[in-house]
Amino acid sequence: MTQITINLPNEAEAQWLVELLNRLQVPFQVDADEVTKHERAKEIIMRGANTLDAAKMQKHVKQARKDRKHPFRAE
């Protein structure tokens, strides 16, 4: 099986391609943009723990780890 990944920034072009693939009866999968996936995951986390401030926690983790040396990285 051959897999082809195409990034289309224009929604109209994406819709045209989806219609064409449907006419040709070619199976396909549409993946959301990474930002959208991140936002969706954050929303799920926030729904599960309503007292958690994810943005504050993320800021704290970045601040706490900013001086940490990373293995296998040339600095």
MIKOLPA-726088 format. One record per residue: x, z, y of N, C-alpha, C in turn. Coordinates in Angstrom, 2 decimals. Atoms other than C-alpha are relative to their C-alpha. Layout:
N
<r><n_px>X</n_px><n_pz>Z</n_pz><n_py>Y</n_py><ca_px>X</ca_px><ca_pz>Z</ca_pz><ca_py>Y</ca_py><c_px>X</c_px><c_pz>Z</c_pz><c_py>Y</c_py></r>
...
END
This chain:
75
<r><n_px>0.84</n_px><n_pz>0.00</n_pz><n_py>-1.17</n_py><ca_px>0.00</ca_px><ca_pz>0.00</ca_pz><ca_py>0.00</ca_py><c_px>0.89</c_px><c_pz>0.00</c_pz><c_py>1.24</c_py></r>
<r><n_px>-0.73</n_px><n_pz>0.09</n_pz><n_py>-1.26</n_py><ca_px>1.26</ca_px><ca_pz>-0.86</ca_pz><ca_py>3.47</ca_py><c_px>-0.75</c_px><c_pz>0.80</c_pz><c_py>1.05</c_py></r>
<r><n_px>0.60</n_px><n_pz>-0.79</n_pz><n_py>-1.08</n_py><ca_px>0.65</ca_px><ca_pz>1.52</ca_pz><ca_py>6.37</ca_py><c_px>0.57</c_px><c_pz>-0.48</c_pz><c_py>1.32</c_py></r>
<r><n_px>-0.40</n_px><n_pz>0.47</n_pz><n_py>-1.32</n_py><ca_px>0.74</ca_px><ca_pz>0.33</ca_pz><ca_py>9.97</ca_py><c_px>-0.53</c_px><c_pz>0.98</c_pz><c_py>1.04</c_py></r>
<r><n_px>0.40</n_px><n_pz>-0.90</n_pz><n_py>-1.08</n_py><ca_px>0.68</ca_px><ca_pz>2.66</ca_pz><ca_py>12.97</ca_py><c_px>0.04</c_px><c_pz>-0.77</c_pz><c_py>1.31</c_py></r>
<r><n_px>0.11</n_px><n_pz>0.72</n_pz><n_py>-1.27</n_py><ca_px>-0.51</ca_px><ca_pz>1.22</ca_pz><ca_py>16.28</ca_py><c_px>-0.44</c_px><c_pz>1.00</c_pz><c_py>1.07</c_py></r>
<r><n_px>0.38</n_px><n_pz>-0.85</n_pz><n_py>-1.12</n_py><ca_px>-0.62</ca_px><ca_pz>3.13</ca_pz><ca_py>19.57</ca_py><c_px>-0.61</c_px><c_pz>-0.87</c_pz><c_py>1.08</c_py></r>
<r><n_px>0.71</n_px><n_pz>0.78</n_pz><n_py>-1.00</n_py><ca_px>-3.22</ca_px><ca_pz>1.72</ca_pz><ca_py>21.94</ca_py><c_px>-0.43</c_px><c_pz>0.92</c_pz><c_py>1.14</c_py></r>
<r><n_px>0.38</n_px><n_pz>-0.86</n_pz><n_py>-1.11</n_py><ca_px>-3.44</ca_px><ca_pz>3.35</ca_pz><ca_py>25.37</ca_py><c_px>-1.35</c_px><c_pz>-0.37</c_pz><c_py>0.62</c_py></r>
<r><n_px>1.25</n_px><n_pz>0.47</n_pz><n_py>-0.58</n_py><ca_px>-6.48</ca_px><ca_pz>1.28</ca_pz><ca_py>26.35</ca_py><c_px>-1.13</c_px><c_pz>0.19</c_pz><c_py>-1.01</c_py></r>
<r><n_px>1.12</n_px><n_pz>-0.30</n_pz><n_py>0.89</n_py><ca_px>-9.75</ca_px><ca_pz>2.54</ca_pz><ca_py>24.83</ca_py><c_px>-0.78</c_px><c_pz>-1.26</c_pz><c_py>-0.38</c_py></r>
<r><n_px>0.73</n_px><n_pz>1.24</n_pz><n_py>0.30</n_py><ca_px>-11.38</ca_px><ca_pz>-0.92</ca_pz><ca_py>25.07</ca_py><c_px>0.70</c_px><c_pz>-0.80</c_pz><c_py>-1.09</c_py></r>
<r><n_px>-0.76</n_px><n_pz>0.71</n_pz><n_py>1.04</n_py><ca_px>-8.59</ca_px><ca_pz>-2.48</ca_pz><ca_py>22.99</ca_py><c_px>-0.15</c_px><c_pz>0.70</c_pz><c_py>-1.34</c_py></r>
<r><n_px>0.17</n_px><n_pz>-0.76</n_pz><n_py>1.24</n_py><ca_px>-8.91</ca_px><ca_pz>0.29</ca_pz><ca_py>20.43</ca_py><c_px>-1.37</c_px><c_pz>-0.28</c_pz><c_py>-0.61</c_py></r>
<r><n_px>1.35</n_px><n_pz>0.27</n_pz><n_py>0.49</n_py><ca_px>-12.65</ca_px><ca_pz>-0.28</ca_pz><ca_py>20.16</ca_py><c_px>-0.11</c_px><c_pz>-1.41</c_pz><c_py>-0.58</c_py></r>
<r><n_px>0.00</n_px><n_pz>1.38</n_pz><n_py>0.49</n_py><ca_px>-12.11</ca_px><ca_pz>-4.04</ca_pz><ca_py>19.76</ca_py><c_px>0.66</c_px><c_pz>-0.08</c_pz><c_py>-1.37</c_py></r>
<r><n_px>-0.71</n_px><n_pz>0.00</n_pz><n_py>1.28</n_py><ca_px>-9.61</ca_px><ca_pz>-3.42</ca_pz><ca_py>16.95</ca_py><c_px>-0.81</c_px><c_pz>0.65</c_pz><c_py>-1.11</c_py></r>
<r><n_px>0.85</n_px><n_pz>-0.67</n_pz><n_py>0.98</n_py><ca_px>-11.95</ca_px><ca_pz>-1.00</ca_pz><ca_py>15.18</ca_py><c_px>-1.12</c_px><c_pz>-0.92</c_pz><c_py>-0.46</c_py></r>
<r><n_px>1.06</n_px><n_pz>0.94</n_pz><n_py>0.37</n_py><ca_px>-14.76</ca_px><ca_pz>-3.57</ca_pz><ca_py>15.29</ca_py><c_px>0.52</c_px><c_pz>-1.12</c_pz><c_py>-0.89</c_py></r>
<r><n_px>-0.61</n_px><n_pz>1.06</n_pz><n_py>0.81</n_py><ca_px>-12.44</ca_px><ca_pz>-6.25</ca_pz><ca_py>13.91</ca_py><c_px>0.29</c_px><c_pz>0.49</c_pz><c_py>-1.41</c_py></r>
<r><n_px>-0.30</n_px><n_pz>-0.57</n_pz><n_py>1.31</n_py><ca_px>-11.29</ca_px><ca_pz>-4.01</ca_pz><ca_py>11.06</ca_py><c_px>-1.27</c_px><c_pz>0.23</c_pz><c_py>-0.81</c_py></r>
<r><n_px>1.28</n_px><n_pz>-0.18</n_pz><n_py>0.69</n_py><ca_px>-14.89</ca_px><ca_pz>-3.19</ca_pz><ca_py>10.23</ca_py><c_px>-0.54</c_px><c_pz>-1.33</c_pz><c_py>-0.51</c_py></r>
<r><n_px>0.46</n_px><n_pz>1.33</n_pz><n_py>0.43</n_py><ca_px>-15.80</ca_px><ca_pz>-6.91</ca_pz><ca_py>10.11</ca_py><c_px>0.80</c_px><c_pz>-0.51</c_pz><c_py>-1.19</c_py></r>
<r><n_px>-0.86</n_px><n_pz>0.44</n_pz><n_py>1.09</n_py><ca_px>-12.84</ca_px><ca_pz>-7.58</ca_pz><ca_py>7.83</ca_py><c_px>-0.08</c_px><c_pz>0.93</c_pz><c_py>-1.21</c_py></r>
<r><n_px>0.16</n_px><n_pz>-1.01</n_pz><n_py>1.05</n_py><ca_px>-13.82</ca_px><ca_pz>-4.56</ca_pz><ca_py>5.68</ca_py><c_px>1.36</c_px><c_pz>0.55</c_pz><c_py>-0.45</c_py></r>
<r><n_px>-1.32</n_px><n_pz>-0.60</n_pz><n_py>0.25</n_py><ca_px>-10.31</ca_px><ca_pz>-3.14</ca_pz><ca_py>5.97</ca_py><c_px>-0.12</c_px><c_pz>1.51</c_pz><c_py>0.23</c_py></r>
<r><n_px>0.07</n_px><n_pz>-1.45</n_pz><n_py>-0.22</n_py><ca_px>-10.15</ca_px><ca_pz>0.63</ca_pz><ca_py>5.41</ca_py><c_px>1.06</c_px><c_pz>0.43</c_pz><c_py>1.02</c_py></r>
<r><n_px>-0.93</n_px><n_pz>-0.45</n_pz><n_py>-1.04</n_py><ca_px>-8.55</ca_px><ca_pz>2.42</ca_pz><ca_py>8.36</ca_py><c_px>-0.33</c_px><c_pz>1.44</c_pz><c_py>0.35</c_py></r>
<r><n_px>0.17</n_px><n_pz>-1.38</n_pz><n_py>-0.46</n_py><ca_px>-8.13</ca_px><ca_pz>5.86</ca_pz><ca_py>9.88</ca_py><c_px>0.44</c_px><c_pz>0.08</c_pz><c_py>1.45</c_py></r>
<r><n_px>-0.33</n_px><n_pz>-0.17</n_pz><n_py>-1.41</n_py><ca_px>-8.15</ca_px><ca_pz>6.74</ca_pz><ca_py>13.56</ca_py><c_px>0.43</c_px><c_pz>1.44</c_pz><c_py>0.20</c_py></r>
<r><n_px>-0.51</n_px><n_pz>-1.34</n_pz><n_py>-0.28</n_py><ca_px>-6.00</ca_px><ca_pz>9.73</ca_pz><ca_py>14.53</ca_py><c_px>-0.06</c_px><c_pz>0.25</c_pz><c_py>1.49</c_py></r>
<r><n_px>0.05</n_px><n_pz>-0.37</n_pz><n_py>-1.40</n_py><ca_px>-6.46</ca_px><ca_pz>11.58</ca_pz><ca_py>17.78</ca_py><c_px>1.41</c_px><c_pz>0.14</c_pz><c_py>0.55</c_py></r>
<r><n_px>-1.26</n_px><n_pz>-0.17</n_pz><n_py>-0.69</n_py><ca_px>-3.70</ca_px><ca_pz>11.85</ca_pz><ca_py>20.31</ca_py><c_px>0.53</c_px><c_pz>1.41</c_pz><c_py>-0.26</c_py></r>
<r><n_px>-0.60</n_px><n_pz>-1.30</n_pz><n_py>0.26</n_py><ca_px>-1.25</ca_px><ca_pz>14.76</ca_pz><ca_py>19.81</ca_py><c_px>-0.51</c_px><c_pz>1.06</c_pz><c_py>0.96</c_py></r>
<r><n_px>0.51</n_px><n_pz>-0.97</n_pz><n_py>-0.97</n_py><ca_px>-2.47</ca_px><ca_pz>16.45</ca_pz><ca_py>22.97</ca_py><c_px>-1.38</c_px><c_pz>0.45</c_pz><c_py>-0.41</c_py></r>
<r><n_px>1.35</n_px><n_pz>-0.34</n_pz><n_py>0.43</n_py><ca_px>-6.01</ca_px><ca_pz>16.31</ca_pz><ca_py>21.68</ca_py><c_px>0.04</c_px><c_pz>0.91</c_pz><c_py>-1.22</c_py></r>
<r><n_px>-0.13</n_px><n_pz>-0.85</n_pz><n_py>1.18</n_py><ca_px>-4.96</ca_px><ca_pz>17.80</ca_pz><ca_py>18.34</ca_py><c_px>0.42</c_px><c_pz>1.40</c_pz><c_py>0.40</c_py></r>
<r><n_px>-0.48</n_px><n_pz>-1.31</n_pz><n_py>-0.47</n_py><ca_px>-3.12</ca_px><ca_pz>20.59</ca_pz><ca_py>20.14</ca_py><c_px>-1.13</c_px><c_pz>0.77</c_pz><c_py>0.67</c_py></r>
<r><n_px>1.12</n_px><n_pz>-0.66</n_pz><n_py>-0.69</n_py><ca_px>-6.12</ca_px><ca_pz>21.36</ca_pz><ca_py>22.34</ca_py><c_px>-1.06</c_px><c_pz>0.45</c_pz><c_py>-1.00</c_py></r>
<r><n_px>1.00</n_px><n_pz>-0.36</n_pz><n_py>1.01</n_py><ca_px>-8.46</ca_px><ca_pz>21.35</ca_pz><ca_py>19.33</ca_py><c_px>0.46</c_px><c_pz>1.21</c_pz><c_py>-0.80</c_py></r>
<r><n_px>-0.54</n_px><n_pz>-1.14</n_pz><n_py>0.74</n_py><ca_px>-6.18</ca_px><ca_pz>23.73</ca_pz><ca_py>17.42</ca_py><c_px>-0.04</c_px><c_pz>1.27</c_pz><c_py>0.84</c_py></r>
<r><n_px>0.03</n_px><n_pz>-1.16</n_pz><n_py>-0.89</n_py><ca_px>-5.91</ca_px><ca_pz>26.04</ca_pz><ca_py>20.42</ca_py><c_px>-1.44</c_px><c_pz>0.52</c_pz><c_py>0.14</c_py></r>
<r><n_px>1.40</n_px><n_pz>-0.40</n_pz><n_py>-0.11</n_py><ca_px>-9.71</ca_px><ca_pz>26.05</ca_pz><ca_py>20.75</ca_py><c_px>-0.45</c_px><c_pz>0.77</c_pz><c_py>-1.24</c_py></r>
<r><n_px>0.36</n_px><n_pz>-0.68</n_pz><n_py>1.25</n_py><ca_px>-10.11</ca_px><ca_pz>27.05</ca_pz><ca_py>17.08</ca_py><c_px>0.61</c_px><c_pz>1.40</c_pz><c_py>-0.03</c_py></r>
<r><n_px>-0.67</n_px><n_pz>-1.30</n_pz><n_py>-0.03</n_py><ca_px>-7.57</ca_px><ca_pz>29.85</ca_pz><ca_py>17.50</ca_py><c_px>-0.72</c_px><c_pz>0.93</c_pz><c_py>0.96</c_py></r>
<r><n_px>0.66</n_px><n_pz>-0.83</n_pz><n_py>-0.99</n_py><ca_px>-9.31</ca_px><ca_pz>31.11</ca_pz><ca_py>20.62</ca_py><c_px>-1.39</c_px><c_pz>0.45</c_pz><c_py>-0.46</c_py></r>
<r><n_px>1.30</n_px><n_pz>-0.40</n_pz><n_py>0.51</n_py><ca_px>-12.70</ca_px><ca_pz>31.14</ca_pz><ca_py>18.91</ca_py><c_px>0.13</c_px><c_pz>1.10</c_pz><c_py>-1.04</c_py></r>
<r><n_px>-0.20</n_px><n_pz>-0.99</n_pz><n_py>1.06</n_py><ca_px>-11.29</ca_px><ca_pz>33.18</ca_pz><ca_py>16.02</ca_py><c_px>0.43</c_px><c_pz>1.35</c_pz><c_py>0.53</c_py></r>
<r><n_px>-0.48</n_px><n_pz>-1.26</n_pz><n_py>-0.55</n_py><ca_px>-9.73</ca_px><ca_pz>35.84</ca_pz><ca_py>18.22</ca_py><c_px>-0.32</c_px><c_pz>0.01</c_pz><c_py>1.50</c_py></r>
<r><n_px>0.44</n_px><n_pz>0.09</n_pz><n_py>-1.38</n_py><ca_px>-11.67</ca_px><ca_pz>36.24</ca_pz><ca_py>21.43</ca_py><c_px>0.77</c_px><c_pz>0.92</c_pz><c_py>0.95</c_py></r>
<r><n_px>-0.78</n_px><n_pz>-0.88</n_pz><n_py>-0.87</n_py><ca_px>-9.36</ca_px><ca_pz>38.99</ca_pz><ca_py>22.75</ca_py><c_px>1.40</c_px><c_pz>-0.52</c_pz><c_py>0.22</c_py></r>
<r><n_px>-1.35</n_px><n_pz>0.55</n_pz><n_py>-0.09</n_py><ca_px>-6.24</ca_px><ca_pz>36.85</ca_pz><ca_py>22.41</ca_py><c_px>0.10</c_px><c_pz>-1.00</c_pz><c_py>1.16</c_py></r>
<r><n_px>-0.28</n_px><n_pz>0.96</n_pz><n_py>-1.06</n_py><ca_px>-4.86</ca_px><ca_pz>35.08</ca_pz><ca_py>25.47</ca_py><c_px>1.17</c_px><c_pz>-0.86</c_pz><c_py>-0.48</c_py></r>
<r><n_px>-1.03</n_px><n_pz>0.86</n_pz><n_py>0.61</n_py><ca_px>-2.97</ca_px><ca_pz>32.19</ca_pz><ca_py>23.81</ca_py><c_px>1.02</c_px><c_pz>-0.47</c_pz><c_py>1.02</c_py></r>
<r><n_px>-0.94</n_px><n_pz>0.47</n_pz><n_py>-1.03</n_py><ca_px>-1.42</ca_px><ca_pz>30.94</ca_pz><ca_py>27.06</ca_py><c_px>0.99</c_px><c_pz>1.10</c_pz><c_py>0.36</c_py></r>
<r><n_px>-0.87</n_px><n_pz>-1.13</n_pz><n_py>-0.31</n_py><ca_px>-0.03</ca_px><ca_pz>34.40</ca_pz><ca_py>27.86</ca_py><c_px>0.97</c_px><c_pz>0.25</c_pz><c_py>-1.15</c_py></r>
<r><n_px>-0.86</n_px><n_pz>-0.20</n_pz><n_py>1.16</n_py><ca_px>1.29</ca_px><ca_pz>34.78</ca_pz><ca_py>24.30</ca_py><c_px>1.07</c_px><c_pz>-1.08</c_pz><c_py>-0.09</c_py></r>
<r><n_px>-0.95</n_px><n_pz>1.11</n_pz><n_py>0.06</n_py><ca_px>2.94</ca_px><ca_pz>31.35</ca_pz><ca_py>24.41</ca_py><c_px>1.08</c_px><c_pz>0.17</c_pz><c_py>1.07</c_py></r>
<r><n_px>-0.96</n_px><n_pz>-0.24</n_pz><n_py>-1.07</n_py><ca_px>4.60</ca_px><ca_pz>32.19</ca_pz><ca_py>27.74</ca_py><c_px>0.96</c_px><c_pz>1.12</c_pz><c_py>-0.38</c_py></r>
<r><n_px>-0.85</n_px><n_pz>-1.12</n_pz><n_py>0.42</n_py><ca_px>5.89</ca_px><ca_pz>35.49</ca_pz><ca_py>26.33</ca_py><c_px>1.00</c_px><c_pz>-0.44</c_pz><c_py>-1.07</c_py></r>
<r><n_px>-0.88</n_px><n_pz>0.47</n_pz><n_py>1.06</n_py><ca_px>7.32</ca_px><ca_pz>33.80</ca_pz><ca_py>23.22</ca_py><c_px>1.11</c_px><c_pz>-0.88</c_pz><c_py>0.56</c_py></r>
<r><n_px>-1.01</n_px><n_pz>0.86</n_pz><n_py>-0.62</n_py><ca_px>9.10</ca_px><ca_pz>31.14</ca_pz><ca_py>25.30</ca_py><c_px>1.00</c_px><c_pz>0.82</c_pz><c_py>0.79</c_py></r>
<r><n_px>-0.88</n_px><n_pz>-0.85</n_pz><n_py>-0.79</n_py><ca_px>10.50</ca_px><ca_pz>33.81</ca_pz><ca_py>27.63</ca_py><c_px>0.92</c_px><c_pz>0.82</c_pz><c_py>-0.91</c_py></r>
<r><n_px>-0.79</n_px><n_pz>-0.83</n_pz><n_py>0.91</n_py><ca_px>11.67</ca_px><ca_pz>36.00</ca_pz><ca_py>24.74</ca_py><c_px>1.05</c_px><c_pz>-0.80</c_pz><c_py>-0.74</c_py></r>
<r><n_px>-0.91</n_px><n_pz>0.83</n_pz><n_py>0.80</n_py><ca_px>13.38</ca_px><ca_pz>33.10</ca_pz><ca_py>22.97</ca_py><c_px>0.88</c_px><c_pz>-0.93</c_pz><c_py>0.82</c_py></r>
<r><n_px>-0.71</n_px><n_pz>0.99</n_pz><n_py>-0.81</n_py><ca_px>14.90</ca_px><ca_pz>31.24</ca_pz><ca_py>25.91</ca_py><c_px>1.51</c_px><c_pz>0.07</c_pz><c_py>-0.14</c_py></r>
<r><n_px>-1.46</n_px><n_pz>-0.14</n_pz><n_py>0.13</n_py><ca_px>18.44</ca_px><ca_pz>32.63</ca_pz><ca_py>25.40</ca_py><c_px>0.46</c_px><c_pz>-0.03</c_pz><c_py>-1.45</c_py></r>
<r><n_px>-0.35</n_px><n_pz>-0.01</n_pz><n_py>1.42</n_py><ca_px>18.35</ca_px><ca_pz>32.40</ca_pz><ca_py>21.61</ca_py><c_px>0.80</c_px><c_pz>-1.25</c_pz><c_py>-0.35</c_py></r>
<r><n_px>-0.79</n_px><n_pz>1.13</n_pz><n_py>0.46</n_py><ca_px>21.01</ca_px><ca_pz>30.21</ca_pz><ca_py>20.04</ca_py><c_px>-0.71</c_px><c_pz>-0.65</c_pz><c_py>-1.18</c_py></r>
<r><n_px>0.65</n_px><n_pz>0.74</n_pz><n_py>1.07</n_py><ca_px>19.67</ca_px><ca_pz>27.51</ca_pz><ca_py>17.77</ca_py><c_px>1.05</c_px><c_pz>-0.49</c_pz><c_py>-0.99</c_py></r>
<r><n_px>-0.97</n_px><n_pz>0.47</n_pz><n_py>0.99</n_py><ca_px>21.51</ca_px><ca_pz>26.81</ca_pz><ca_py>14.51</ca_py><c_px>-0.03</c_px><c_pz>-1.52</c_pz><c_py>-0.13</c_py></r>
<r><n_px>-0.16</n_px><n_pz>1.43</n_pz><n_py>0.23</n_py><ca_px>22.77</ca_px><ca_pz>23.29</ca_pz><ca_py>13.86</ca_py><c_px>-0.28</c_px><c_pz>-0.86</c_pz><c_py>1.23</c_py></r>
<r><n_px>0.18</n_px><n_pz>0.77</n_pz><n_py>-1.22</n_py><ca_px>22.39</ca_px><ca_pz>22.24</ca_pz><ca_py>17.49</ca_py><c_px>1.26</c_px><c_pz>0.12</c_pz><c_py>0.85</c_py></r>
<r><n_px>-1.17</n_px><n_pz>0.00</n_pz><n_py>-0.89</n_py><ca_px>25.27</ca_px><ca_pz>21.24</ca_pz><ca_py>19.71</ca_py><c_px>-0.48</c_px><c_pz>0.39</c_pz><c_py>1.40</c_py></r>
<r><n_px>0.43</n_px><n_pz>-0.43</n_pz><n_py>-1.34</n_py><ca_px>24.94</ca_px><ca_pz>23.09</ca_pz><ca_py>23.00</ca_py><c_px>1.13</c_px><c_pz>-0.12</c_pz><c_py>0.98</c_py></r>
END
